[in-house]
Amino acid sequence: MDKKDRNLTTSHRFSRLFSRKYRKKYKRSDLCNSKEPSGELEDKYKDEDDCTDDLHDTSSEEESCTSSDMLRVFVGTWNVAGRSPVDSLAVDLDEWLNLKEAADLYVLGFQEIVPLITKTVIGSEDTTEATNWNLLIGQTLNDRHGNPWLTPMVNPMASENYQCDFQERVFVTDAEPDQVIGQPNIQDSSSAYKIIASKKMVGVFLSVWMKSALVKKYCISNVKVSSVACGIMGYLGNKGSVAVSMTIEGTNLCFIAAHLASGEKKGDEGRRNYQVSEIFRRTTFSRMPHDGDRHHPLTILGHDRIFWFGDLNYRLYLEDNLARQLIEEKNWTALQEFDQLKKELEEGGVFEGWKEGNIEFAPTYKYSTFNCNRYSGGFPGKAGEKQRTPAWCDRILWYGEGVKQLSYFRSESKFSDHRPVSALFSTHIELLKLGSPRLILVPSSSIPPMSYCDHTGEMQADVKSPQPH
């Protein structure tokens, strides 16, 4: 075994130990099994419907199960190959977002929203493309429901250090004035969906949207972001992750959009596994001075519900011609037996204990060219075309109880050499007790003056509770 392979083996072993350690430390008891020791629940995954009755029984003796709501969460991932969004993509987005079955929360992860070249990787962060994607997403979500879209401020955050508190329409931030994003209280009041969070790191981009009615209904707090760059030299942003943490009522949710190391050569899988362990280790949601005594997870595995998605780049342990034969036969079950990520979901893998829905669609990568339905390479191949064995690079995983996947599919947009993938989930959220305070009082000395942009683009300052325009 050469030095490189020994390092990969060591990193794989480290990631296993790290994952187990933090699951044990942070895993919280299921709401309907709060009497059981947490250790007995660590690797216990039962059907979510088993506790539905208790969750909705407001007369239950278990105070933590007094009341809950069901939330429909849409999670999508798409590697757009460095291409800028165009108006004609509205049709593709409509299909990808499956708007015929509207969700309550849309969580969209993108990879390569800018070309991964030297200028974009080591240069200053440019939010232009992220803003353009947000505008298109907002228009698609709202126009579909007959609501006008007045292009509110949807610029992605450039800072890690911010927090949103939506209780009583209050927005709290430690960011500079021009870094504040998508506050529901300053967007058009007639919009069906409002942006909750948005963050870009080089080509990785995460955008979170919620139904306006639910923004008003629920107590939403502690919206925080954390990004981890683990690409070139282990610290450049051509590969890595962007994570959003948020609390809806009494339930903590975490969403991680990731772009992992590419390649199908020996050793490439080890690099992906190592990056996963680095994302677990380095993703932190720092406490703010105005957090007070409120509990909020500081790490990924401290959350109640976790969704990890993106171009994870795991490939197939299979010769190219055999893989293409199984694809031609649409034998997805046989093909999955050779899937690298499936191995990592099993005991001893970096994603041990995580779940993924059954894959019943063709591999999403790599297509020959844009606007093409043919996989790259193969025999006979075109001159100069990259030889790539097709694989399910674009995936959606989840961790935690109280989550049920309703669908898992790919869309057929030919905009990129990847096909977009999405999953729809239903999950319980624990409602705060009647009479619980919805506004956390914080000493004014610990909060910097708040600023926001109105629709005219003029900066407003020292506003405690801006009203909708």
GICOR-V159770 format. One record per residue. N is the residue number from 1. RES is the residue in one letter. PSI is psi in degrees with one decimal (none if undefined). Layout:
[[N,RES,PSI] [N,RES,PSI]]
This chain:
[[1,M,123.4] [2,D,174.4] [3,K,-40.1] [4,K,-44.8] [5,D,-36.9] [6,R,-38.4] [7,N,-41.4] [8,L,-39.8] [9,T,-41.8] [10,T,-43.7] [11,S,-36.4] [12,H,-42.3] [13,R,-39.6] [14,F,-44.0] [15,S,-34.3] [16,R,-47.7] [17,L,-40.7] [18,F,-46.7] [19,S,-44.4] [20,R,-42.5] [21,K,-46.9] [22,Y,-29.6] [23,R,-41.7] [24,K,-39.0] [25,K,-39.4] [26,Y,-13.4] [27,K,125.6] [28,R,151.7] [29,S,148.2] [30,D,145.3] [31,L,-34.9] [32,C,9.7] [33,N,37.3] [34,S,-14.7] [35,K,-17.4] [36,E,145.0] [37,P,141.6] [38,S,-31.3] [39,G,-34.6] [40,E,-17.2] [41,L,-7.4] [42,E,-50.0] [43,D,26.4] [44,K,119.6] [45,Y,102.9] [46,K,169.6] [47,D,134.4] [48,E,-26.5] [49,D,-12.9] [50,D,-28.7] [51,C,13.1] [52,T,-44.1] [53,D,-44.7] [54,D,-37.9] [55,L,-30.2] [56,H,0.8] [57,D,98.3] [58,T,-9.2] [59,S,6.3] [60,S,146.9] [61,E,-22.9] [62,E,111.6] [63,E,-31.5] [64,S,-11.6] [65,C,21.8] [66,T,-37.5] [67,S,145.5] [68,S,161.5] [69,D,159.2] [70,M,131.5] [71,L,132.5] [72,R,118.0] [73,V,122.7] [74,F,126.5] [75,V,127.8] [76,G,150.8] [77,T,141.5] [78,W,121.5] [79,N,114.2] [80,V,10.4] [81,A,35.5] [82,G,11.7] [83,R,142.3] [84,S,146.1] [85,P,143.9] [86,V,159.7] [87,D,-33.0] [88,S,-13.0] [89,L,-9.8] [90,A,-37.6] [91,V,-43.2] [92,D,-41.2] [93,L,-38.7] [94,D,-42.0] [95,E,-43.7] [96,W,-43.0] [97,L,-5.9] [98,N,53.9] [99,L,-7.0] [100,K,-25.7] [101,E,73.8] [102,A,135.3] [103,A,167.1] [104,D,-34.4] [105,L,128.6] [106,Y,122.5] [107,V,110.9] [108,L,122.8] [109,G,132.7] [110,F,152.2] [111,Q,147.9] [112,E,49.8] [113,I,-11.3] [114,V,153.5] [115,P,139.0] [116,L,73.5] [117,I,170.1] [118,T,-43.8] [119,K,-42.7] [120,T,-28.3] [121,V,-42.3] [122,I,-5.3] [123,G,179.4] [124,S,149.7] [125,E,127.0] [126,D,118.9] [127,T,8.7] [128,T,-51.3] [129,E,-38.3] [130,A,-41.6] [131,T,-41.4] [132,N,-39.5] [133,W,-43.0] [134,N,-41.0] [135,L,-41.4] [136,L,-40.4] [137,I,-47.5] [138,G,-41.3] [139,Q,-42.9] [140,T,-46.5] [141,L,-42.2] [142,N,-39.4] [143,D,-33.1] [144,R,-30.9] [145,H,14.9] [146,G,20.1] [147,N,139.7] [148,P,148.5] [149,W,111.7] [150,L,29.3] [151,T,66.5] [152,P,176.4] [153,M,118.5] [154,V,28.0] [155,N,138.1] [156,P,153.8] [157,M,142.2] [158,A,-10.4] [159,S,147.9] [160,E,-23.2] [161,N,74.9] [162,Y,160.1] [163,Q,136.7] [164,C,136.9] [165,D,114.8] [166,F,-2.2] [167,Q,134.6] [168,E,30.1] [169,R,28.6] [170,V,137.1] [171,F,126.3] [172,V,134.6] [173,T,147.7] [174,D,5.8] [175,A,164.9] [176,E,156.2] [177,P,-37.8] [178,D,6.1] [179,Q,-4.3] [180,V,137.0] [181,I,153.6] [182,G,48.5] [183,Q,128.0] [184,P,-29.2] [185,N,-4.4] [186,I,4.2] [187,Q,166.7] [188,D,125.3] [189,S,-15.7] [190,S,-1.6] [191,S,140.1] [192,A,-34.2] [193,Y,143.6] [194,K,147.1] [195,I,134.3] [196,I,-43.0] [197,A,153.9] [198,S,128.8] [199,K,136.2] [200,K,138.0] [201,M,104.3] [202,V,-106.5] [203,G,-10.8] [204,V,131.0] [205,F,133.3] [206,L,131.1] [207,S,128.2] [208,V,128.9] [209,W,148.7] [210,M,151.1] [211,K,133.4] [212,S,-39.0] [213,A,-34.8] [214,L,-28.2] [215,V,-36.6] [216,K,-33.8] [217,K,-43.5] [218,Y,156.5] [219,C,108.5] [220,I,125.9] [221,S,172.4] [222,N,46.7] [223,V,111.8] [224,K,155.9] [225,V,156.0] [226,S,131.4] [227,S,146.4] [228,V,118.5] [229,A,122.3] [230,C,37.9] [231,G,-122.0] [232,I,130.7] [233,M,11.2] [234,G,-4.0] [235,Y,10.3] [236,L,154.4] [237,G,15.1] [238,N,-21.8] [239,K,152.5] [240,G,-152.6] [241,S,156.0] [242,V,128.1] [243,A,144.1] [244,V,129.6] [245,S,138.5] [246,M,155.3] [247,T,123.5] [248,I,114.1] [249,E,-115.3] [250,G,17.3] [251,T,131.1] [252,N,129.4] [253,L,146.7] [254,C,134.5] [255,F,126.1] [256,I,114.7] [257,A,126.3] [258,A,152.3] [259,H,110.2] [260,L,172.0] [261,A,138.9] [262,S,180.0] [263,G,148.9] [264,E,16.6] [265,K,167.7] [266,K,131.7] [267,G,-21.6] [268,D,-36.6] [269,E,-38.5] [270,G,-37.0] [271,R,-38.5] [272,R,-45.3] [273,N,-40.2] [274,Y,-40.0] [275,Q,-36.2] [276,V,-46.2] [277,S,-35.8] [278,E,-38.9] [279,I,-42.5] [280,F,-44.5] [281,R,-38.7] [282,R,-8.3] [283,T,116.8] [284,T,144.8] [285,F,94.8] [286,S,147.6] [287,R,145.6] [288,M,157.6] [289,P,-31.7] [290,H,9.2] [291,D,-30.1] [292,G,-136.2] [293,D,5.4] [294,R,134.3] [295,H,132.8] [296,H,132.7] [297,P,142.1] [298,L,-15.3] [299,T,169.9] [300,I,-51.0] [301,L,0.8] [302,G,-4.2] [303,H,159.9] [304,D,-42.5] [305,R,131.3] [306,I,135.7] [307,F,124.1] [308,W,125.5] [309,F,163.9] [310,G,-169.3] [311,D,87.8] [312,L,-13.5] [313,N,12.4] [314,Y,140.3] [315,R,-164.5] [316,L,136.2] [317,Y,71.3] [318,L,141.9] [319,E,148.0] [320,D,-47.0] [321,N,-34.8] [322,L,-38.5] [323,A,-44.3] [324,R,-32.5] [325,Q,-45.0] [326,L,-34.6] [327,I,-41.9] [328,E,-35.4] [329,E,-7.0] [330,K,37.5] [331,N,75.4] [332,W,-33.2] [333,T,-46.4] [334,A,-38.4] [335,L,-36.0] [336,Q,-21.0] [337,E,-18.9] [338,F,10.3] [339,D,127.6] [340,Q,-41.8] [341,L,-33.5] [342,K,-38.7] [343,K,-35.6] [344,E,-14.5] [345,L,-12.8] [346,E,176.4] [347,E,129.9] [348,G,-9.2] [349,G,167.3] [350,V,-21.0] [351,F,30.1] [352,E,130.5] [353,G,-13.2] [354,W,166.0] [355,K,152.7] [356,E,141.8] [357,G,164.7] [358,N,129.4] [359,I,117.3] [360,E,41.9] [361,F,163.0] [362,A,156.3] [363,P,145.4] [364,T,-2.7] [365,Y,145.2] [366,K,132.6] [367,Y,150.9] [368,S,-55.5] [369,T,174.3] [370,F,151.3] [371,N,36.6] [372,C,144.5] [373,N,15.4] [374,R,133.0] [375,Y,147.4] [376,S,145.4] [377,G,-145.4] [378,G,-174.4] [379,F,129.3] [380,P,148.7] [381,G,161.7] [382,K,150.3] [383,A,132.0] [384,G,0.6] [385,E,138.7] [386,K,134.9] [387,Q,111.4] [388,R,128.7] [389,T,126.3] [390,P,145.8] [391,A,160.0] [392,W,79.6] [393,C,-28.4] [394,D,113.3] [395,R,161.3] [396,I,121.0] [397,L,162.3] [398,W,162.2] [399,Y,137.5] [400,G,157.8] [401,E,168.7] [402,G,18.3] [403,V,134.3] [404,K,125.4] [405,Q,128.3] [406,L,-29.2] [407,S,157.2] [408,Y,111.5] [409,F,167.7] [410,R,153.0] [411,S,169.3] [412,E,23.8] [413,S,136.0] [414,K,20.3] [415,F,-29.4] [416,S,175.5] [417,D,1.3] [418,H,154.4] [419,R,136.7] [420,P,148.1] [421,V,147.7] [422,S,159.1] [423,A,143.6] [424,L,131.4] [425,F,154.6] [426,S,137.1] [427,T,146.2] [428,H,140.1] [429,I,133.4] [430,E,123.4] [431,L,143.2] [432,L,149.4] [433,K,148.7] [434,L,127.8] [435,G,-6.2] [436,S,141.4] [437,P,132.3] [438,R,-7.8] [439,L,118.8] [440,I,119.2] [441,L,127.4] [442,V,137.6] [443,P,130.7] [444,S,-24.1] [445,S,-20.5] [446,S,-3.4] [447,I,125.9] [448,P,161.1] [449,P,136.8] [450,M,144.3] [451,S,152.8] [452,Y,162.6] [453,C,131.7] [454,D,-179.0] [455,H,-14.5] [456,T,-8.5] [457,G,-0.5] [458,E,143.9] [459,M,128.8] [460,Q,140.9] [461,A,160.3] [462,D,43.8] [463,V,120.7] [464,K,-38.3] [465,S,79.2] [466,P,143.2] [467,Q,153.9] [468,P,147.8] [469,H,none]]
